[in-house]
Amino acid sequence: MQEKIYFLEFIKITAPYKWLISSTALLSLMATAIYLYFQPSIYSSSALIKIKSDTPHVINQDPLSNALAITGNRGVDQELAILKTFYINNKAINKLNLEVQYFKEKNYKKVEYFLNSPIKIDNLTILNEKIIGKEIILHPTNNGFRLEQKGILSKKEYKYRELIKTKDFKLKIKKNSNFNHNIFFKLNGNSRKIYERIVKKNLKVSKLNDKVSLIKVIYEDTSFIRAKTYVNALIDAYIEQSINNRSKKSNQILKFINGQLNIIGEKLEESENKLEKYRISNNIVEPSIQFTAILDRLSRIEIELYENKIKNKLIQKVMPFIKKNRHLESITPTLREIGDETTIKIIEQLQILEDRAIELSSELTEKHPQLKTIRTNIRKKRHLISLNIKNIKSAIKNKHKNLISLKKEYEKELKTLPTKEKKLIHLKRSYEVNSNMYSYLLEKKSENEMKRVATISDYEIIDRAYSNSIPIRPKRGIVLLVAIILGLVFGIFIAYVHSTLTDKLE
């Protein structure tokens, strides 16, 4: 009953002001509609990338398989950081040619030409960076065009394909098709400027969820075609970079193996010739069983020495990376050879810290506590990695000394052999060592040639970019509904205030 009274009271107050309330709601709706009309629609496009899991790494005695391994997976967090870097985005930016944006005026608002612009700007050089993002207007004339900057129309009439030089820029304008209306264009600068001003704020890269190794790449733009094109260009550049890195490592492996094959091949041929000549000239076929066993043990020691020598060469190749503190992920295969997963994890943590530092440095100064803490942790990680590499070098050196010592012990036993048999043992040992190492290197060459031919990316595109013509914002229907409601509320408020003041006056 009480509610009915309130409702009747409400009707009694507002009924005389129904036209005021309706007008207020209508004005609110019209004002909002005009505002929305001039607001550009924002479209979104997204794609999914899967990071392939590594098979569990098995430590074995093969220094090339371990130390030169080309497999390996970085964490999802690191991949997120890589996808946001300028290096990867630059490849996509270059494919889209975002240096200049073209617009025309249609129904009192500017509409962008993403494709099929009547003009194209070539040979662009920006002389004053303040011009970046500013609107320039091309006014067509009978014989060419004039340019307008900051509301000032140039007195000079330019011709198409003519080199235009002002205090702000140098460029040529090519005419693609006939037109008789003004063309508006903006200069966005080089790739770095485009990345910082446009791409960075519109690109979103995130995990799909914590349970799967899927990365979602989202790009927002005023053109749904460009949003879709950019996402596809970005993930293609990302996959291509992965394949190039793997191919580069595989080529380095083959180059190393081929170099060793040439050296061992020459030694094998030389030792084989010497052995054969000695057997023929001295009429000796085989040494005794006792010394054959010693020969086998010495051969194995020689092979271990050679493998240790390979490890030492690989560590020497790693040292420049340690000294320069760059591309430290390249040393992880060598660490895997000795099963030092702890150092590999430190390198992965270092890469995450460095990516985070790059992100923060664009927003914070070097004196900010958060950035200072990250810089300190980076220095600690680098020092720890350097220390571990020195320990690896020391371990290789100690192993070499032990093998040499063991080799000398077996060689002492050979001194009791007759001179002819001793010489034969020496020649045969040299031949067998070179023969085994040559076979070993040929096998590694075959494996790595197959890897190079079958090189694939560590990542797989699950869903390529897709988009539709429905903008994600502004939500025009919802905004208009809210505008009507607010207009009604404001109208009712005015009606209530007016009614209250009238009653008091009466």
Phi and psi in degrees as a GROMACS rama.xvg file:
@    title "Ramachandran Plot"
@    xaxis  label "Phi"
@    yaxis  label "Psi"
@TYPE xy
-64.5144  -39.7002  GLN-2
-63.4569  -37.9063  GLU-3
-64.0992  -37.1788  LYS-4
-65.8308  -44.082  ILE-5
-61.7004  -41.8162  TYR-6
-64.7838  -43.6616  PHE-7
-63.9032  -36.5668  LEU-8
-65.2345  -40.8596  GLU-9
-61.6632  -46.8533  PHE-10
-60.5678  -40.7177  ILE-11
-62.6725  -38.6762  LYS-12
-74.9578  -44.2317  ILE-13
-85.0539  -25.1736  THR-14
-54.3535  -43.9381  ALA-15
-66.5888  -16.2507  PRO-16
-110.937  22.6622  TYR-17
-60.1781  -36.0066  LYS-18
-71.9862  -34.7599  TRP-19
-64.2697  -45.9282  LEU-20
-64.772  -43.2096  ILE-21
-63.7289  -41.7483  SER-22
-64.4588  -40.9684  SER-23
-62.4955  -44.8602  THR-24
-63.3842  -40.6591  ALA-25
-66.7705  -42.6644  LEU-26
-62.8132  -41.4055  LEU-27
-61.9396  -42.1903  SER-28
-64.6804  -44.0528  LEU-29
-66.2632  -43.6371  MET-30
-62.2953  -42.1407  ALA-31
-67.4672  -39.9112  THR-32
-63.4384  -40.8567  ALA-33
-64.6125  -42.9486  ILE-34
-60.0462  -46.9961  TYR-35
-65.5923  -32.8782  LEU-36
-61.0682  -37.495  TYR-37
-89.6538  -5.4989  PHE-38
-84.7202  129.145  GLN-39
-68.7935  143.848  PRO-40
-78.8675  137.599  SER-41
-107.671  126.304  ILE-42
-111.317  155.242  TYR-43
-126.225  142.465  SER-44
-133.298  144.466  SER-45
-141.862  158.619  SER-46
-145.209  159.968  ALA-47
-118.991  133.43  LEU-48
-120.664  135.316  ILE-49
-103.788  130.649  LYS-50
-90.9361  118.476  ILE-51
-70.3057  139.594  LYS-52
-77.7839  147.486  SER-53
-82.2415  147.511  ASP-54
-74.6949  149.24  THR-55
-55.6431  135.025  PRO-56
-81.5389  131.371  HIS-57
-109.969  122.372  VAL-58
-74.9413  129.977  ILE-59
-134.339  -172.808  ASN-60
-93.5522  11.5612  GLN-61
-96.1415  104.954  ASP-62
-64.7837  -32.1159  PRO-63
-74.5551  -41.679  LEU-64
-62.9973  -35.9165  SER-65
-88.2951  -53.6752  ASN-66
-70.9834  -24.4879  ALA-67
-109.396  18.0006  LEU-68
-58.8142  140.651  ALA-69
-110.159  1.84461  ILE-70
-86.928  168.04  THR-71
147.787  141.603  GLY-72
-126.535  130.746  ASN-73
-88.2302  160.752  ARG-74
-67.1114  159.586  GLY-75
-60.9959  -38.9121  VAL-76
-60.1706  -38.5319  ASP-77
-69.0018  -37.8355  GLN-78
-65.1399  -36.1865  GLU-79
-60.2515  -43.5535  LEU-80
-65.5332  -39.5309  ALA-81
-64.09  -41.989  ILE-82
-64.2688  -21.9576  LEU-83
-91.0637  -7.95458  LYS-84
-71.4927  155.118  THR-85
-64.5101  -35.0172  PHE-86
-56.2755  -47.4718  TYR-87
-74.8463  -43.4089  ILE-88
-65.5392  -28.4896  ASN-89
-59.5913  -37.5133  ASN-90
-63.5963  -39.5318  LYS-91
-71.492  -39.296  ALA-92
-60.7469  -41.8106  ILE-93
-64.2949  -33.2722  ASN-94
-71.5207  -28.1296  LYS-95
-92.5731  -13.8916  LEU-96
53.7976  64.3569  ASN-97
-91.9279  12.3802  LEU-98
-63.186  -30.2971  GLU-99
-135.033  138.304  VAL-100
-116.373  137.488  GLN-101
-114.063  142.635  TYR-102
-138.151  159.128  PHE-103
-132.814  159.529  LYS-104
-95.7184  124.24  GLU-105
-138.764  121.827  LYS-106
52.8823  47.0025  ASN-107
70.4101  10.6387  TYR-108
-136.402  158.69  LYS-109
-88.6026  133.245  LYS-110
-119.989  130.32  VAL-111
-81.3854  141.914  GLU-112
-89.8831  100.398  TYR-113
-80.8075  -39.209  PHE-114
-125.479  158.127  LEU-115
60.233  41.8071  ASN-116
-70.4068  140.825  SER-117
-65.6027  -19.4733  PRO-118
-128.821  162.209  ILE-119
-142.843  133.557  LYS-120
-96.7824  128.031  ILE-121
-122.418  166.325  ASP-122
51.2883  44.9816  ASN-123
-81.1351  130.475  LEU-124
-134.728  120.931  THR-125
-91.4284  123.389  ILE-126
-97.925  -23.9046  LEU-127
-133.79  113.089  ASN-128
-66.432  -13.2045  GLU-129
-67.5586  -17.3655  LYS-130
-76.5741  -16.6939  ILE-131
-62.5451  127.785  ILE-132
84.3056  -6.99044  GLY-133
-85.0799  149.223  LYS-134
-84.3919  132.086  GLU-135
-120.939  137.5  ILE-136
-113.405  130.522  ILE-137
-99.8783  118.346  LEU-138
-101.235  112.287  HIS-139
-69.6056  145.012  PRO-140
-128.358  178.965  THR-141
-63.7251  -35.7013  ASN-142
-110.957  1.39319  ASN-143
171.263  -122.869  GLY-144
-162.876  164.953  PHE-145
-124.614  154.073  ARG-146
-110.617  142.899  LEU-147
-121.303  126.848  GLU-148
-128.256  131.901  GLN-149
52.2743  37.7119  LYS-150
79.7659  3.80834  GLY-151
-108.629  119.808  ILE-152
-87.6503  129.897  LEU-153
-65.6498  143.097  SER-154
-76.496  -29.4578  LYS-155
-79.5766  139.685  LYS-156
-100.38  123.469  GLU-157
-97.7517  158.271  TYR-158
-108.468  153.613  LYS-159
-65.7797  143.942  TYR-160
71.4422  3.4201  ARG-161
-82.3325  140.58  GLU-162
-72.4779  119.732  LEU-163
-105.182  127.185  ILE-164
-128.45  122.97  LYS-165
-124.279  -177.355  THR-166
-70.9702  -15.1565  LYS-167
-102.225  -29.2137  ASP-168
-159.828  165.516  PHE-169
-127.464  135.972  LYS-170
-165.887  166.768  LEU-171
-123.342  143.177  LYS-172
-114.552  122.278  ILE-173
-101.575  137.324  LYS-174
-94.6661  119.85  LYS-175
-90.831  -32.8832  ASN-176
-155.094  164.575  SER-177
-73.618  145.566  ASN-178
-158.969  157.565  PHE-179
-131.511  19.0839  ASN-180
-120.365  163.94  HIS-181
-67.8452  144.265  ASN-182
-114.976  128.674  ILE-183
-101.813  138.848  PHE-184
-144.437  154.21  PHE-185
-124.065  137.743  LYS-186
-95.3008  121.993  LEU-187
-98.5391  -0.64575  ASN-188
85.4785  -166.453  GLY-189
-78.0779  -178.984  ASN-190
-59.0511  -39.4668  SER-191
-63.2511  -43.0645  ARG-192
-64.8218  -41.5758  LYS-193
-61.6059  -41.9825  ILE-194
-63.2554  -47.2312  TYR-195
-70.2649  -40.5911  GLU-196
-86.3715  -32.2453  ARG-197
-117.131  -57.9908  ILE-198
-66.7597  -46.7111  VAL-199
-56.1947  -40.3353  LYS-200
-81.5715  -16.9517  LYS-201
-101.331  -9.54381  ASN-202
-96.729  131.991  LEU-203
-129.777  124.669  LYS-204
-125.652  127.035  VAL-205
-151.719  162.773  SER-206
-71.0363  143.898  LYS-207
-67.5998  -46.6967  LEU-208
-163.438  174.723  ASN-209
-79.0506  -9.11671  ASP-210
-91.4152  -20.0532  LYS-211
-128.253  152.83  VAL-212
-88.9473  61.3732  SER-213
-117.211  134.509  LEU-214
-112.314  131.893  ILE-215
-103.764  125.226  LYS-216
-109.7  122.265  VAL-217
-124.06  135.449  ILE-218
-132.004  135.496  TYR-219
-112.19  140.528  GLU-220
-157.42  162.941  ASP-221
-76.0206  -11.8071  THR-222
-118.229  121.476  SER-223
-68.9092  -27.0667  PHE-224
-68.7464  -43.5294  ILE-225
-69.1121  -36.9784  ARG-226
-59.3441  -46.7533  ALA-227
-64.9327  -43.9771  LYS-228
-63.2335  -39.9526  THR-229
-66.7285  -44.7505  TYR-230
-60.8522  -45.4279  VAL-231
-62.4583  -41.1849  ASN-232
-64.672  -38.0254  ALA-233
-67.5028  -48.5751  LEU-234
-70.0117  -31.496  ILE-235
-65.3992  -41.726  ASP-236
-64.5525  -37.7298  ALA-237
-65.0717  -46.4403  TYR-238
-66.1557  -43.1567  ILE-239
-61.3006  -40.4615  GLU-240
-63.2996  -40.2207  GLN-241
-61.3053  -46.0237  SER-242
-65.2269  -41.5924  ILE-243
-62.1729  -40.3021  ASN-244
-63.3095  -43.6435  ASN-245
-66.4362  -41.9535  ARG-246
-64.3019  -39.5529  SER-247
-62.204  -44.201  LYS-248
-64.6522  -41.1596  LYS-249
-63.0282  -40.9114  SER-250
-65.0721  -36.8318  ASN-251
-64.7355  -39.4493  GLN-252
-61.9558  -48.9757  ILE-253
-62.4513  -38.3778  LEU-254
-62.4426  -42.9876  LYS-255
-63.687  -46.4791  PHE-256
-63.789  -44.2266  ILE-257
-61.8316  -37.8212  ASN-258
-62.8673  -43.499  GLY-259
-67.3554  -37.021  GLN-260
-61.4137  -41.2672  LEU-261
-62.3344  -42.8314  ASN-262
-66.7654  -50.6328  ILE-263
-67.3759  -35.0772  ILE-264
-60.4081  -43.1577  GLY-265
-65.1184  -42.2699  GLU-266
-64.7948  -39.6608  LYS-267
-62.8026  -45.9768  LEU-268
-62.9776  -41.2856  GLU-269
-65.1151  -45.6828  GLU-270
-66.9997  -35.5794  SER-271
-65.3958  -42.0742  GLU-272
-64.9725  -43.3601  ASN-273
-63.4582  -43.6243  LYS-274
-61.4862  -45.0376  LEU-275
-65.991  -42.9041  GLU-276
-63.6397  -40.6679  LYS-277
-66.884  -41.0752  TYR-278
-61.743  -44.3396  ARG-279
-67.4604  -44.9699  ILE-280
-70.9059  -27.7696  SER-281
-109.352  0.95109  ASN-282
55.6396  42.3921  ASN-283
-112.833  132.19  ILE-284
-98.8897  -60.7837  VAL-285
-140.376  147.748  GLU-286
-76.6607  177.429  PRO-287
-68.4608  163.558  SER-288
-62.9153  -39.9803  ILE-289
-58.3975  -46.0399  GLN-290
-82.2711  -16.477  PHE-291
-65.9548  -37.6358  THR-292
-63.6505  -41.7917  ALA-293
-63.2245  -40.1382  ILE-294
-59.7556  -42.8576  LEU-295
-61.9395  -43.3734  ASP-296
-65.662  -40.6131  ARG-297
-64.9398  -36.2007  LEU-298
-62.7785  -42.8153  SER-299
-64.0508  -38.3299  ARG-300
-65.2147  -41.2444  ILE-301
-60.5326  -40.6484  GLU-302
-65.3908  -42.812  ILE-303
-63.2033  -39.0765  GLU-304
-61.8452  -39.2192  LEU-305
-67.6858  -42.5853  TYR-306
-62.7041  -40.3567  GLU-307
-65.1577  -34.0705  ASN-308
-64.34  -39.3229  LYS-309
-62.2031  -45.2264  ILE-310
-58.8364  -41.8877  LYS-311
-63.0764  -40.2913  ASN-312
-63.7201  -40.3516  LYS-313
-65.8417  -39.4395  LEU-314
-64.8768  -37.4687  ILE-315
-62.2065  -35.9647  GLN-316
-69.0258  -26.5052  LYS-317
-76.1118  -32.1109  VAL-318
-56.0484  -40.5153  MET-319
-58.9258  -35.1411  PRO-320
-66.2515  -38.2825  PHE-321
-67.3177  -42.9928  ILE-322
-65.9879  -37.6794  LYS-323
-89.0093  -11.9102  LYS-324
55.0408  44.3784  ASN-325
-132.558  145.142  ARG-326
52.6776  46.0711  HIS-327
-67.0988  -17.6303  LEU-328
-63.0208  -19.1535  GLU-329
-69.8887  -18.4093  SER-330
-91.9869  -4.93392  ILE-331
-61.8313  -35.5685  THR-332
-60.0737  -38.3408  PRO-333
-65.1152  -39.2793  THR-334
-65.9567  -32.7789  LEU-335
-65.9061  -26.8159  ARG-336
-61.0456  -33.3782  GLU-337
-103.737  6.67372  ILE-338
72.188  27.2682  GLY-339
-87.6356  70.0956  ASP-340
-66.5076  -25.1765  GLU-341
-61.2717  -46.2549  THR-342
-67.4923  -35.6812  THR-343
-61.5626  -41.6214  ILE-344
-65.1127  -35.9286  LYS-345
-63.8586  -40.6491  ILE-346
-63.3762  -43.0869  ILE-347
-62.4183  -41.5574  GLU-348
-64.0166  -38.716  GLN-349
-62.0156  -42.9443  LEU-350
-63.6832  -39.9385  GLN-351
-64.1217  -43.0274  ILE-352
-63.0042  -41.7314  LEU-353
-66.2012  -40.8009  GLU-354
-63.4545  -39.761  ASP-355
-66.5453  -38.31  ARG-356
-64.0809  -38.442  ALA-357
-62.7269  -42.8869  ILE-358
-62.9522  -46.9551  GLU-359
-70.0645  -32.6199  LEU-360
-64.3786  -22.3694  SER-361
-79.2406  -14.0923  SER-362
-114.949  -30.123  GLU-363
-118.999  159.155  LEU-364
-84.4604  165.212  THR-365
-66.3248  -16.9758  GLU-366
-86.2369  -6.26402  LYS-367
-65.6832  134.372  HIS-368
-54.7398  -40.6471  PRO-369
-64.6182  -43.2791  GLN-370
-70.5692  -36.7385  LEU-371
-63.8563  -39.0551  LYS-372
-63.7875  -43.0668  THR-373
-64.7225  -42.1205  ILE-374
-60.8354  -40.8607  ARG-375
-63.5518  -44.3383  THR-376
-64.0223  -36.0551  ASN-377
-62.1016  -44.6132  ILE-378
-62.7728  -40.087  ARG-379
-65.005  -42.6074  LYS-380
-64.1229  -42.8067  LYS-381
-63.3721  -41.4149  ARG-382
-63.1016  -41.5052  HIS-383
-65.4003  -40.4513  LEU-384
-63.5286  -44.2801  ILE-385
-60.8329  -41.8357  SER-386
-63.4989  -42.2354  LEU-387
-65.5057  -38.3124  ASN-388
-64.9633  -38.7123  ILE-389
-62.6578  -37.4213  LYS-390
-65.9059  -37.1902  ASN-391
-63.1044  -45.0208  ILE-392
-59.1471  -42.0582  LYS-393
-63.7039  -39.941  SER-394
-64.8156  -41.1219  ALA-395
-64.2292  -40.8283  ILE-396
-64.2565  -43.122  LYS-397
-65.2256  -39.7334  ASN-398
-63.4862  -39.2601  LYS-399
-60.7779  -44.349  HIS-400
-61.8887  -43.1103  LYS-401
-63.8921  -41.2598  ASN-402
-67.5896  -38.5701  LEU-403
-63.4355  -41.8658  ILE-404
-62.3464  -43.3226  SER-405
-65.9935  -38.2046  LEU-406
-62.4245  -41.4868  LYS-407
-64.2686  -35.0181  LYS-408
-63.6932  -43.1282  GLU-409
-70.9296  -32.9415  TYR-410
-66.9664  -27.6511  GLU-411
-62.3972  -37.8326  LYS-412
-65.8098  -27.798  GLU-413
-74.3315  -15.7291  LEU-414
-69.0514  -18.6779  LYS-415
-80.925  -8.54837  THR-416
-70.0625  152.532  LEU-417
-60.5633  155.423  PRO-418
-56.5783  -45.9205  THR-419
-65.0646  -44.0739  LYS-420
-68.0337  -36.4156  GLU-421
-62.4279  -42.1974  LYS-422
-64.3238  -40.4172  LYS-423
-64.105  -42.4686  LEU-424
-58.2052  -44.7663  ILE-425
-62.3029  -45.193  HIS-426
-67.1106  -41.1311  LEU-427
-68.0621  -38.4698  LYS-428
-62.1093  -44.0342  ARG-429
-61.1291  -41.9972  SER-430
-64.9895  -47.2237  TYR-431
-65.4862  -40.0272  GLU-432
-62.3206  -48.254  VAL-433
-64.8749  -37.982  ASN-434
-64.5173  -44.2134  SER-435
-65.1781  -42.2208  ASN-436
-69.6812  -34.7363  MET-437
-65.5876  -43.2396  TYR-438
-62.5684  -40.7872  SER-439
-61.4532  -45.6555  TYR-440
-68.792  -36.6482  LEU-441
-61.717  -40.055  LEU-442
-63.9734  -43.6586  GLU-443
-65.2852  -36.8073  LYS-444
-63.6557  -44.6742  LYS-445
-61.1461  -43.9486  SER-446
-61.8725  -44.2689  GLU-447
-75.6981  -27.7584  ASN-448
-66.0143  -38.4395  GLU-449
-66.2651  -38.6041  MET-450
-63.8033  -40.2476  LYS-451
-65.5825  -41.6002  ARG-452
-65.4399  -37.1541  VAL-453
-98.1341  22.9529  ALA-454
-61.7425  125.767  THR-455
-130.854  165.929  ILE-456
-77.5372  156.289  SER-457
-77.0548  -1.75748  ASP-458
-129.111  152.575  TYR-459
-132.742  133.984  GLU-460
-81.5731  113.934  ILE-461
-82.0176  -49.7529  ILE-462
-129.196  122.118  ASP-463
-72.8867  168.45  ARG-464
-61.4861  136.269  ALA-465
-136.464  151.666  TYR-466
-157.961  162.05  SER-467
-132.678  177.509  ASN-468
-84.5231  9.50917  SER-469
-93.6851  118.213  ILE-470
-70.4384  150.16  PRO-471
-83.6565  -23.0109  ILE-472
-161.424  154.03  ARG-473
-73.1502  151.255  PRO-474
-80.3234  88.1863  LYS-475
-60.9005  -42.505  ARG-476
-61.3569  -45.4734  GLY-477
-66.9525  -43.0484  ILE-478
-62.8898  -40.7589  VAL-479
-66.0277  -39.3434  LEU-480
-62.9259  -44.4853  LEU-481
-62.9935  -38.1694  VAL-482
-62.6773  -41.8194  ALA-483
-63.0766  -45.9275  ILE-484
-62.2539  -45.1661  ILE-485
-63.6193  -38.0227  LEU-486
-62.709  -42.7927  GLY-487
-63.799  -44.9021  LEU-488
-62.1288  -43.5849  VAL-489
-65.1196  -39.9474  PHE-490
-63.9793  -42.7765  GLY-491
-64.1994  -38.9323  ILE-492
-62.1021  -44.7105  PHE-493
-62.2911  -42.6321  ILE-494
-61.1563  -42.4678  ALA-495
-65.7179  -43.5981  TYR-496
-64.6269  -44.423  VAL-497
-62.7174  -42.0907  HIS-498
-65.2042  -41.3199  SER-499
-65.0997  -45.2817  THR-500
-64.6826  -37.1047  LEU-501
-63.6527  -44.4553  THR-502
-60.4782  -42.2279  ASP-503
-65.9194  -39.2846  LYS-504
-65.4469  -41.4979  LEU-505
